[in-house]
Amino acid sequence: MLLKLSRKKALRIAVCICVLLMSIFSTISFAQTALSSLKDKVSVQFDDASAASVLQSLQQQTTYTFTFDNTVLRRVPVHGLVMQKTTLGEVLKWLRDNCGLQFSVTAANKNIGVLKVAARAGVNGRVDGQVLDEKNGSPVIGATVVMNKQGVTTDVEGRFSIVLPAGNYTADITYVGYKGKRITDVNVMQDSVTSINAALTPAPGTLAGVLITTSLKRETVAALYTRQKNNLAISDGISAEQIKATPDNNAAQVLKRVSGVVVQQDKFITIRGVSDRYNNVLINGALLPSTEPNRRNFSFDIVPSALIDNIVINKTATPDMPSEFTGGFVQINTRDVPAKNFLHITIGSGFNTASVGNDFLSTKRSPSEYFGAAGDNRKWFGSVYDPRKYAAAIIANDTAYMRHIGSRIPDNWRTYRYHYTPVQNYQVAGGMLQPLGNGRSVGFTAALTYRNEQLMEAGEKRSIQIFDYATERYRFNTAIGALLNGAWKTAHHRIAWKNLYNRRLSNQYDNDNGLSFLNAGTGSAEARTSSNLLVNTLWQTRLEGEHTIGRDLLKADWYVDYNHLKRDQPDSRYGRTSYNAGLPVYNFKETPLVWGGLFASQLVEERKNAGVNLQLPFTIANNKQLIKTGYGYTERTADYTASGLRAINPYKDGGGGVYNNWVDEQAGKPYYAIATPQNFKDYHLYYRPSYVFVNSTGDGYNGKQTLQSVYLMGDFRLLQQLRVAGGVRYEGNKMSVRTVYQSGSSDTINTKGGQFPLEKSWLPSANITWQITKQVNLRAAYSKTLARPDFVERSSFMYYDYPEQLYVYGDSAVRTTHIQNYDARIEYYPGAGEVLSFSAFYKDFTDPVERFFLLGNPNSSVTYKNLDKAKVKGIELDLRKSLSFINPGSAILRNFFFSGNFSYLKGKIETYDNRTDSTGAIKKVKVEDNRPVQGLTPYVINGGLTYAGKLFGFNISYNRFGRRIVYGGTYSELIQYESPRDVVDLQLNFQLIKQKLELRVNAADILAQPFVVYSNTLRSYNGVTGGFQGDNHDPKGAGYNADLDFVNYKVQRGANYSFTLTYKL
């Protein structure tokens, strides 16, 4: 087509056309106007033919004469041209759009001239590809690919690359024991890469010389089928191309597009209705640590989408996978070595409708926060303040030291107003590939991303029996990502080094005003503020290799990697203001953190992984078989330290338990005017180490885990259509957790906890696939998996969640969860990139763990507890289909794809809990409830329509999930649900300046429906919203009823509009 021509040739053609138009202007109409006037009725049906054959057919059906070079047009392929009772003009437009033909129409003598624009010879392009085994999807190593008398062999991944002058070629692909393949119509363009993905059919005894001829287009489709159909486990995923068609900017947003996945709190995920603790995540094959100190999970929002090549979620287990997952095993793969050299530069901006035009409240913001780093005004923990030294000073009544430290801790209590600024988004990505000859190559990919955004949400916030507030939440987020991947490859070896760095700063400020119900009654006026700064840093480096050994192609792969995660909470501040006669007053007496104070913490977690896998292929009854074994080692350590401080007045009058006059003199002043460095220096105030309660609830925890695994599995084809893969995995787990306490009466450090018994687990799994036809698979799977308690779940350390105003703590008695998994799926692949699948699954949990919500005063709490049993069952429907079936001859419809998935889930729990009987005695009784397990949503719906043209494209998507449990428990009135929302996203993309400049315009969450968390409990207490638990007899059951249900949190988050510009060098 014209867009693919060199600039000089396009200019020459344009000049020729101008001359031709000027000379015969009166008799010739050109291009679309002339073609539209050709109304002769014709019918064509050509699945695989040449342009010459099509034109000869058209000449026989019309009164027009066609003039063309038969030799040239016989080499122009035509595929999928099916048009019935249409006009001649429509057929010629199809040939123009799909085959690059140009037409000139002479109306006077009814002649149509044809010109085929071909690639200019002599300018090099490249052909890259991969050769796969059609039956099992594995790479064919050492296959011979010949083009234009040049021959190369495929490497350890089945890949090859050939540099050729621009032109049309035929590729011959052969390997002993397979039916060879000849691929015609391989069009090599100048300065471009043409991809060939071929699937060879095993044929034992066949020599490398028998060729089956096919076209490039058809063979690419066959290879795509091979990849999709031959996955060993049941899986779903999303590719970089699909990600580009959405406005998603991080991995959490991307994952909500995948069947059965629901995103919580904009960063955590549930898969198939089970909470984040039942999923596992790998990045570039490496197991990652938890990103949170108070729950077991991974914060997916720290991974920028621009660095992602693809995400695959395995939903059934195989013995070579780690066992700790039930919902899904998430594998994030970042950009690898490119097929050609590239450099892309991206800039972007945007705004949020709920945020734009508003001032943002915050404590003093440092310029360094724009670069993902806390400023000096937030740094005191571990530098100015040493917990052990300060405790010793208090015990010794060393007021001089206490004054000195108190005056040096940054004064950061004042609230400032900042103007809203739009989103800033910058990306630079590049890569190169350098052939070294003899099938060897080296290459790398590098990328750097930056994003800053500011978001505001406002609404209402409540806690049963505790408070009823109007709330405003302001978020300032900076995310920085970097990637550097390199690889060296030969025909039989591949060594890669992958590096990933992510840093995300989140500064959240909550401003709450309303009523407190701590003393019951009608409530008293109160204001609370919290400033919570978090910096998450993740660094990963991984070295891996693949090798084929010997004539039987024994395959070995190995890896070693190191992962370092640091979660820094350098300075969180919580203010609590009561009112007396309209004047603000503060509590300078009580020591628990719930009355306001400072908090800082740091979690450092390291994970080291190493492993080796061996694969031995062999043949039985002309069917390929495979035995695989491997060993893995993981060592993980975590060190979490924290300190809370309360500003306390040291003086009292006459032993009467009241403050001295200085406190009374501060009445009416803002808190920042009281808690000044000077007042700490003068000893009107001092910082008292503080916990959730009066006594120590822990100053941190540390833990170590060592996990060793070994497995043996087979992948057998018992018949041509029957594939059975299964085996057993053994894992030995050693774990120790110690909670650290600073004694209140001395400076000694005490610990609680220790080594847990060695856990030995034998975990069988099996996956069976019956290939009903070449396009249809029937699958069944069974596996036994588990979910081990994490460090935080077994530590008694009590964490105070400032924004949520909840205590969070673990329990050393939490047990490992064991799960039996049963799966079935039927899948149909009707065409390239198309799929229709239906899945059903059932999961049986023993000792599942939930986050229980416990009612309390002055604050409620969340803890980890085992239930006895739980069951989850569900179905999934997944569809991706081109709209070309409406009119197979339409070039436009071929670029339209509809995609959607639907999941329906149901759960049940069973446990024993303490209950009070009619006599007041407490008894342990069996509790059964048909409610789902925590995180489960009754249904998930995703839908989308995509158009992917050469110069323009768009994607519109829809997402909705049913109510899901945020906090569980055995009291139905205390369970908190997140209400369903309808989310609609839109993206438009444009290719400009000869496709070197790409413009993307995004609209996310266009409907901007409220975000609601609610409980099925009474809304009122003594006539005032705030209340305490009690059955509200809601006729809607557990569903959200705005008239009856207790609203825990309800805000408007607004819609997001943005654009990006990418220039491709």
N, C-alpha and C positions, 0 to 999 in steps of 0.2 A: 504494500500500500504506500501512498505518497509519504505518510509520516515516517516510514522506515527508510526512505531514500537519503542518500548523502545530500548535503546542502547544494553542491555544485550541480549534481544531476537533476535535483528538483528544480533548480533555477533554469537549466537548459530545457527541461520539459515545459516549464511555465512559459518561456519565450516562444517555443514552438506552438504551444496552444494559442497564445496571443496572436501570432502571425496567421495561424489557421482561422481563427475567429474573424480577423480583419478581412481576410481575402474572400471568405464565403459566408459573411455575416447574414446575408439575406436568405440563405438556404439551409443553414445548419443551426440546430439548437444543441446546446451542450449540457451534459451532466443531468442534474435532477429535473430541471424544467422539461427537457426533451423526453426523458424516460417516463415522466408522469403522463405524457400525452399519448403513449403507446397503449391502446386499449384492446388490442386483439386478445381474445380469450385463449389461454393455454393451460395445460396440466403437465407437471413434471414430477418424476419420482426417481431420484438418483441417490443411492446410498453410498456408493463408492465408484466414481467415474471420473473422466477428464472433462475439462471445460470445453474441449473440442466436441465431445459427444453431446454435451448439453446444447451447444449452439446449433449443431446439426439437427437435433430434435426440434428446436424452436423454429428453425427455418422451414421444416416440413409442416408445422402447424400454423404458420402465418404467411402473409404475402410479402414479408420483408426478405431481402437478401443480405447475408452476413459476410463481411470481408475480414479474414483473419489469417494468421500464420498457423497452419495446422500443426507444424512440427513443434512450435513453441507451446501452443495451448494443449497439446496432448500430454505435456508434462505438468500441467496445472491441475492439481487434484480438486475434486468436488465431493464433499461428504455431507450427507443428511439434507439434501435438497428435496423436499417434499412439499409441493404446493398444487392444490387441485382447483380448477376452474377460476384461475386468477388472471390478471392482465399480464401482457408481455413486459410492460414497464416494471411491475413488481418483481418479476423474476430477474430482470437485468439489474435492478437495485440490489437484490440479494447477492448476485455475482460480483457486483462492484464492492459491496461491504465485506464479503467473506472471502473473495478470491483475488481482490486487487485489480479487477478488470476495469478498463476505462472505455467508454463508448462515445462515438460521434455519430449523430443521426442526420442523414440527408433526406429531408422530407420530399424533395422533388422526385427522386427516383427510388424512394423507399429502400435506401441502403443504410446498413448499420455497420460502421467500422469498429474493430476491436483492437485495443492495445493492451498488452500485458506488461506491467511495470515490474521488472525483475531486479534482483540485487546486483550491484556492481561487482564484477569479478575482480579478483586480485587484492581485495581488502579483507583482512583476516577476521574471522569470528571464531567461536569456540563451541564445541559440543560437550556437554557434561551429562552424566547419567548414572544410573544404578541398575544392576542386573540382580533379580531376585528369583528364588525358587517359587514357582507358582503354587506348590502344594503347602509349603509351610512358612512362606514369607521370609525365609532366611536369605542373607546375601550369597550370591554365587561367586566364590573367590577364585580368581585365575581364569575367568572366562575371557575369550579373545573377541575383541571388537575391531572390525576392519572398516575403514571409510577412505575412499579415494586412495587406495593402495597403502594407507597408513594403518598399522596395527598396534593396539595396546592391550594390556591385560587388566582385569579388574583387581582392586586392592582388597584389603581385609574387610572392608565394608561393602564390597561388591560395586564400588564406584570406579569411574574412568573419566578421562578428559582428553580431547583431541582438538588441536588448533588447525583450522582449514581456511582456505580462501572462501569468500562469500560465494554462495551458489547452492544448487540443489544436489543432494547426495542420497546414496543408499548405504545403510549400515548393516553389516553382516555380523551376527553375534552367535558364537559357537562355544560348546564345552562338551567334553567327553561325558557320556551318560545322560545328555539332555538333547531334546529336539532343538536344533538350531533355529534362528529366527532372522529373517531379512526384513528390514524396516525401510520402506520407501518414503519419498517426499520429505526428506529431512532438509529443511530450508535454513541454511546458515547465513546470517545477516552480519554485515560489517559491524565491528565493535559491540557485538551482542553475544549472548549465551543462549544456545538452543538446548533444551533438556530432553533427554531420552530416558524413560524408565521402562525397562523391559522385564517381562516375566517368562522364564524358560520352564518348559514342562519336562520333568524327569522321564527318561526312557532308557533304563539300564541296557547296556550293550550297544547303544547307539554311538557311532563314531562322529567326530566333529566335522560334519560335511553335509548333513541333511538339513535343508533350510525350509522354514515355513514363512511365506511372504505375507506381510501386513503393512498397514500405514502407520505413520508416526502418531497420528491422532488416536487411532484405535489402540495402539500399544500403550500409550500413556494411560488410557482408561483402564486397560487390563492390569497395569502395574498398580494403579490406585486401588482396584478391587483386591489385589493381592495383599496390600498393606492392611486394608480395613478388615478383610475376612479372616486373616490368619493370626490375629492377636490371640495369645494363649488364654488370657483371662478376659472376663467381661469388663469392658472399659468404655469411658467417654472422654472427650477432650475438646480442645479448642486450639486453633493454629494462629500464627502471627497474622495471616491475612484476615482471618475472622476478627481478631482483636482490632486491627486497623479500621475495620468497618463500624466500630463502636466509639463512643466518647469516653471510654474507660481509661483512667490514668494510673491505676495500680492493680496488683494481682487480685485483691479482694473484689474489686468491681468487675473484673473479668470473669471470676469464678461463678458469679450469679447467673451467667449465661449457660452454664453446663447443667444437664439434666440431673435433678435431685439435689442440687446445691442451694443452700440458703445462707445469706451473709448476715451476721449479727454485729451490731455496734460499728458498722462500716469497716470491720477488719477481721472478725472471726467468722468461721464457717461451720455449718452443720451439713452433713451429707447423708442422704437417705434417712433423715429424721432423727439422727443421733448427734449428741452434742460434740463440741470441738475436741473433748478429751478422747473421743473414740476415732479420731482421724490421725493420720500421720503425714508428714511432709518431707519431701526431698527437694533440694535444689541442686541441679547438675549431678544427681545421684548420691548426694551427701545428706545424711540425717541431720536435722537441725534441732537446736535447743529451743525450749519455750522462751517466749519474749516477755512473759509477765511473771511477777513475783507472787501474785495472789491467786493464780489459776493456771491449769495446764492447758496451754494453747499456743498457737503461732499467729502473730499479727501480720496478716498478708498485705496490709496497706504499706508496708515498708519496701515492697518490691515494685519499682516502676514498671508499667506495662511495656514501655519502649525497649526494655532489655530482654523481654520474653520472646523466645522462638516458638514455644508451644507449651501447653499444659495438658497432661494426661492424668486421668483419675481412674485407677484400677478399683473395681468394685467387688472383685473376687480375688482370693489369695492364691498364690502358687508358692511352693516351698522355697524358691529363691528370693522371696520378698520378706522383709521384716514383718513379724507377726502382729505388731501393735497397731492394728486398725480394724475397724468394723464397718463404718460407713464408707470410707474411701481412703485410698492411698494416693496422695497428691504428689505428682512429679512435675516440678517446674524446670524447664530446660531453657537456658539463656542462649543467646545468639552464638553460633559456632563459626567455624572457618567459612568464609563466603565462597560462592561459586565464581565470583569475579570481584575485581577491585572496586571499591566504592567509598564515597564520602558524602554523608548527608548532614545538613545543618538545619535545625528546626527552631523556630521561635513561635510563641503563642501567648494568648492572653484570654481573659474571660471575666465573668462576674456572676454572683449569686443574687437572685432577686430579693431574698430576705435580708441580704447584707448590704447591698449597694445603697449609698446615700446615708447610712447610719454611722454614728460615731461608735468606736469600739472601746470598751472598758478593759483595763488591764493594770496590773502593777507596772512599774517602770520597765519599759521594753528596751533591751540592749540592741544596738546595731548588729552585734554578732549573731543574734537569733535569725537574721536573714541568711546566715551561712551555716545554720544548723548547730550552733554552739551557744551555751549559756553564757551570759555576761558576768562580769565580776560581782555585780550586785546580787547575784543568785548563788554565789559560792561561799560556803562556810563549813560545810560538813567535811570532816577529814583534813581540813587545813586550819581554819581559825579554831574550830571546835573539835577536840578530841574527847570522845565519850568517857573513856577510862580516867583520863586526867581530871576531867570536870567532876566526875563522881567522887574522886578522891578529895577534891577541894571542898565539895559540899559536906562530906563526912568530917573533914577537918575544920569545917567552918572558916575556910580560907576566903574571906569576903573580898580581899584584894584581887585574888585571881578571878573570882566570879565577876567582879566589876569590870576587870580588864577584858574578859571574854565577852561579857554582855555588851560592852560598848563597841566591840569590833565586829560583832555579827551585823551584817548589812541591814540598814534601816530601809525596808522595802514594803511598808504597809500602806503607803498612799495609793489611791486609785487615780489613774490618768485616763484621759480621753485621746484616742488616736483616730485619724481619718481612715476610712476604708480605702484600701488600694486594690486594684484588680489583680487577677491571677497573673503570675509570671511563670512562664514555662519555656525552658531552653534545653536543647538536646544537640549533641554532636556524636555522630557514629561513623566509624570507618573500618575498612578491612582490606586485606590484600591476600592474594594467593600467588605463590611463586613456584611454577613447575621446575623440578630439578633434573628431569630426564629419567628414563628407565622406570617410569611409573611412580617416581618419587615426587613429593611436593611438600611445601611448608607454607603455612599461612596463619593469619591471626585476625581477630575481630576485637575492636575496642569501642567503648561508648561512655559518654558522660551525660548525666541528666540532672536537671535542677527544676524544682517546682516550689512556688510559694503561693499559698492561698489563705484567705481569711473568710471565716464563716460565722454567721450569727443565727441563733434560733431563740425564739421567745414563746412563752406559754405558761403552763402551770405545772407545779411539782408538789406531790403530797407523799406522806408516809403515815401509815395507819397509827393513830393515837399519838403522833409526834408533831407533825407540822402540816401547814397548808400554805403554799407560797405561790406568788407570781414569780416566774423565773426568766432570766436572760442568760444565755450561754454564748461566750465569745471564744472563738478558736483561731489561733494563728499557727499555721503549719508550714514547715520547710522540709523538703525531702531532697536528698542528694544521692545519686546512684552512680556507680562506676563499674565497668566491666572490662576485663582483658582476658581473652581466651586465645590460645595458640595450639597448633597441632602440626606434627610431622608424620607423613604417611609414606609407606611403600606398598608394594603388592601384597605383602604378608604381615605388615606391622603398622601399628598406629599408636603414637604416644601424644597425649594431650595434657595441657596445663590450663586449668580454668580458675579464674579469680573473680570474686564478686564483692563489692563493698556497697553497703547501704547505710544511710544515716537519716533519721527522721526526728525532727524537733516538733513537739506539740506543746503549745502554751495555751491552756484553757482557763478562762476566768468565768466564774459563776456569780451572778448577782441575784439574790433571793430576798423577797420581802413579803411578809404575811403574818400568819398567826402560829404560835407555839401552843401545843396541848400537853406539855409535860406535867402540868398541875391540873389536868382535866378541865372541866367547866367549859366556858365559851372561848377560851384561848386568850393569849396575850400577844401584843404586837412584838415582832422580832424581825431582825435583818441578819442575813448570813452572806458572807462572801468567801470564795475560795479561789486561790490562784495555784494552778497545778502545772508545773513545767516538767516535761519528760523528754529525754533524749535517748532514742534507741539506736545503737550502732551494731551492725552485723558485718563481719568480715569472714570470707570463706576462701580457702585455696585448696585445690584438688589436683593431684597428679594421677593419671590413669593410662592404662595401656591395653591394647588388644593384639593378639598374635595368633597366627596359624602355624602349626608345627607338624612336620612330617607329611608323607604322601596321603595319609588318611584324613588330613586336615583337622587334626585335633586343635581345638580352639581354646585359648586361655585368655582371660582378662583379669586385671588386677586394679586396685585403687588404694590410695592413701589420701586422707584429707584432714584438714584442721578447720574448725569452726569456732569463732569467738564472738560472743554476744555480750554487750554491755548495755544495761538499762539504768540510766542515771536519772534520778529524781532529786536534783540538787537543792531545791528550795520550793516547798509547798507551804502555803500560808492560808490559814482558816480563821476568819473573823466572825464573831457572834455578838450581836448588839441587842440588848433589851432596852426598854424605854420606861422612864419614870417621870410622870407629869410631862410627857412629851420630850424629855431630854434623854440622850443616849447614855446608857450605863453599861459597864463591862465587868466581867467576873475576873478578879485578880486573886482569888482565893483557892478555888478548886484546882486540883492537879490533872484530872483526866483530860485528854486531848479534845473531847467532844465540846469543851467550852472555848475552844479556839487556841491557836498556837502555830508553831513551825514544825515541819516534818521534812526529813531528807532520808533518802535511801539509795543504795546502789546494789544492783545484781550483776555479777560477772559469772557467766557460764561458758565453759569450754567443752567441746566435744571433739574427740579424735576417733576417726574411723579407718579401718583397713580391712581388706578382704581380697580373696582370690576365687575365681570360678573356672572350672574346666568343663568343656563340652566334647563328647565323643559321638560323632555320627556313624551310623552303620545302616546296612540295608537288609531287610527280611522280606521275602516274597515280593521283590521289586518295589517295596515301599520304604521310604527313608524313615529311620528311627533316630532317637537322640537320648543319650544319658548325660545328665548334668549333675555336678556336685560342687560344693563350695564351702568356704569358711569365712566367717566375719567376726571382727572384734571392734567393740565400741567402749571407750572410756569417757565418762562424762563427770564433770565436777561443777558444783554451783556454790557460790559464796554470796550471801545476801546480808547486808548490814543496814541498820536503820536507827534513827534517833528522832524522838519527838521532844519539843521544848514548850513549856508554858511560861508566860510572863506572870510572875507572882510578886505580890507586895510582901516584904519580909516582916513588917511591923504590925503589932496589935496593941490595943489599949487595955492596960490593967488585967491582962489575962482573960478578958471577957469574950474573946473570940470575935471581935469586930476590928475593922481596919482603922488605922489612925487617920488623922484629919487630912493627910495628903491625898488619900484616895477620894475623900469627899470633895476636895477642892478641884478634882479633875472632871466633875460632873458636867456634862454638856459638851465636852471637848471631843473632837474626832479621835479615833484610836491612834492614828499615826502621830498625833500631837502629844500623846501620852507615852507610847512605847518608843521613845527616842534614845539614841546612844547616850545622851547626857543624863537622862533619868536612870539608866542602868549604871552609868559611871558613879552617880551620886547615891546609888543603892536604894532608890525609891522602888525599884523593881530589880528582880534577878530572874534568870532563866532556870527553871526547874525541869530536870529530865522527866518526861511525861509519857504515859502509856494510855491505852484505851480505858483502863480502870486505874484505881489508885495504886495498886501494886503492879510490879513488872509483868507485862504480858509478852516479854521477849524483845531482844535487841537485834534479832536476825536469826539466820539458820545457815548451815552449810551441809552439803551432801556430796556423796560420791556413788557412782553407779558403774559397774563393769558388766558388760553383756557379751557373752561369747555364743556363737551359733555355728551350726553345721547342718547341711541338708543333703539329701539325695533325692533326685527326681528323674522321671522319664517322660519323654514326649513320643508316644507311639501311634503309628497308623496301623490299626489292626485290620482295616479294610481300606479300600480306596476312599470311601466317604467318611469313615469313622476315625476320629482322632481322640486319643485319651492321654491326658497329661496329669501327672500327680506324683505324690511322694510324701515325705515326712521331713519336718524341720525340728531340730532340737535347739532350745535356748536355755542357757544357764545365766541367771541374773543375780548379782550381788549388789546390795544397796545399803547405804547407811545415811541417816539423817540426824542431825543434832541441832536443837534449838538453843540459842545462846542467850543467857540472862546476865545482866549486870546487877549484882547484889545491891539492895538499897541500903544496907548497913555497912558495907565494906567495898573496897575497890576490886574485889575478886570477881572473876568470870566463872559462871557456872553453866553447865550444859545439861540438856535433857534429851534423851533419846539414845541412839546408837545403831549397832549393826542389826539388820533384819536377816532372818534365815535365808539361806540360799534357795532360790526358786528354780526348780527344774521343770521344763515344759516340753512335752512332745506334741507337735502340732501337725496333724495330717491335713492334706487338701487334695482335691481332684477336680479337674475341669474336663468335660466331655463335649465334643463338637461333632455333630452329624451334618455333613454337607448334603442337604437335600437336592439342591441343584448348584450350578456354579455361582448363582446369585443369592442363594438362600442358605442360611446356617441355623441349626437348632442347637442350643447350648444348655448345659446343665452343670452346676458346680456345687461342691460342698467344701467347707473349710472350718477349722477350729482356730479362732484367734483369741487375743486377750488384750486387756488394757491395764497396765500396771499403774499404781498410784505414783504421782510425781512427788518431788521433794516437798513442795508447798502443801500438798494434800496430806502429808504425813507429819508436818511440823505443827506444833502448837503455837507458833508465833502468831500474834494477832495484828493484822494489818488494818489500818483505818483508811477507808476509801473516802477521801474528802468530797469529791463531786457527788457521790451517791449517798454519803453520810451513813455508811454501813461498816460494821466490824466484819472482817473476813479472817477465818482461821481454819486450820486443818486438824487432823486427828490421827495419831499414830496407829489407831486400830483399823484404819481404812484398808480393805482387802483388795487383792487383784480381781478384776472382772474377767470371767471366761464367757466366750460367746460361741455358739454353734450357728453357722451361716449356711443357708440353703438358697440357691439362685437358679433361675431358668430364664432363657431369652430366645426369641426367634427374631432373626434379622434378615432384611432383604435389601440388596444393593442394586437398584434398578439402573443406575447410570453413574457416570463420573461425578464424584462429589455428592452423590445422593444416597440416602439411607432411610429405611423405615424399620424400626425395631420396637418390640414389645417385651418388657421384662417383668418378672415377678420375683419377690424375695421374702424370706422369713428369717428372723433372727431371734434366738433364744438366749437371754442374758442370765447369768448367775452372778450375784453380788454386784449389780450395777451401782455406780456412784453418781450422786446428784449433789447440786449446790442447794442446800435447804435454807429457806428464809425463816428466821426465827424472830418473833415479835419481842421487843425489849424497850427499856426506858433507861437512859435518855435517848438511846439509839438502838435500832434493830440490828440483827447480825445475819451473816451468811456463813454456813459451815459445810464441810464435806461429810457425807454419810453414805453408807451402803444400804441399798434396798436388798431384798432377798431375791426377787425374780423380776424380770421384765421381758416383754415380748414386743417385737416390732414386725409388722408385715406391710407390704406395699406393692404397687405396680408402677411401671414407668413406660411412657410412650415417647419415642424420639423420631422426628421426621426432618429430613432436609431434601428438598425436591426442586429441580429446575422447572420453570413454567413452559419449557419448550414443547411439552406434550400437547399444549393447546394448539400450537402451529409449529410443527417441526422445522419448517422452512424459515421461520422468523429469526433473524439474527438478534433482534432486540430481546425476544422472550428467552433465548438461550442464555442471556446474561442476567435474568431474573431468577432468584432463588428464594423459596419460602422455607423457613425453618421454625421448628417449634418442639417443645417437649412438655409433657405433663406427668406429674407424679402424684399418686394418691397413697397416703400413709396412715397407719392406724397402730396404736400401742396400748399396752396394759401393764400395770405394775402390781407387785405383790410384796408385802413386807410385814414385819411385826413392829408395833410401836406401843408406847405407854399411853394408857387412857384411864380416865377417872370414872369409876362406876357410880351408881346411884347412892352408894354408901360413903362415897368419898375416897374409897381405896383406889390405889393406882395399880393397874394390872396391864400386863403385856398382852395385846390382842392382835389378831391377824387383820391387816388392812389390805383390801383389794380395791382397785380403782381402774376403770376403763380409760382414764386419762392417759395421754402419751407420756413417754419419758421426756426428760428435760431436753429442749432444743428441737423436738419433733414438731413438724407442722403438718396439718392434715392433708394439705395439697400444695403443689408448686406448679405454676404455669409460666412458661416462657414462649414467646412467639416473635417472629421477625420476618421482614421482607427486605431483601437485598438486591440492588441492581449494581452490577460491576461492569461498566462500559470502559472503553479505552480513555475517554476524555472526561467522563462524568460518572458518578455513582452515588448511591444513597443507601442508607440502612435505617429502618424504623423498627424498633423492638419494644416488646411489652413484657413486663414481669409482675407476677403477683404470687404471694404465698399465703397460706392460711395462718390462723393464730398459732403462735408457738410459745412455749414456756420459757420465760427468762429466769425465774427462780422457782424451784420445785418445793416439795415437802409432802407431808401426809395430811395436812389440813387444807382442804380444798379452798377455804376462804382466804388463805394467805398466798396461794399460788399466783404469780404474776405472769400475764400473757402480753405479748406484743401483737397489736391488732393488724389485720391485713391492710396493705396499701397497693394501689394500682400505680405502677411506674412505667412511663413511656419515655423512650429516648429516641433521638433523631440525629443522624449525621449526613451531611452532604459533602462530597469530595470532588474536586476539580483538578484536572491535569492541564497545566499551562506551560507556555514557552517550550513547545516540543517535548512535553512530559518531563521536563527538568524541574519544574516547580509544581508542588502539590499543595492545594489549599483544602483544608478540612474545617467545616463549620459544624459545631456540636451543640445539641440541646439535650440536657440530661434531666430526668425527673420533671418533665414538662407540666404534669398535672399538679405537682407539689402538694399532695394530700398530707394531712396532719400525721405526725408520728405519735402513736399512742401506746402506752403501757398501762394495763388495767388489772384489777382483781375482781372476782365475783363475790364481793362483800358489800356490806351496808355503806352508804355514802355519808351518813350523818351521825353525829354524836351530840346530844343535847341541842339539836337544831343547827349545828355548825358543821360544814364539810370538814372532815379530818378524821373523825370517827374511829371505831375499833371494829374488829372482825365480827362477822355474823352473817348468816345466810340471807341473801337478798331475794331469794325465790325468783330468780330471773327466768322468765319464760323462754328466753333465747339460750338457756343453758350456759355453756362456757363461752359462747360468742359474745362479742362486744355489744353492750347495750348502753348507749350514751345517757339514757334516762335513769338507769339503775346502778350501773357498775361504778366501783371506786376507781378513779383515774389517778394512777401513780405519777405518770409523766405524759404531758401532751404539749407538743410544740409544732410550729411551722418552720420547716427547714428551707423552703424556697426551691426554685429551679435554678439550674446552672447552664449558662450559655458561654461558649468559648470558641476559639479558632486556633488553628496551627498552620504555619507555612513551612514547608520543607523544600529546601533546594538540594538537588542531587547533582553532585559534581562528577 
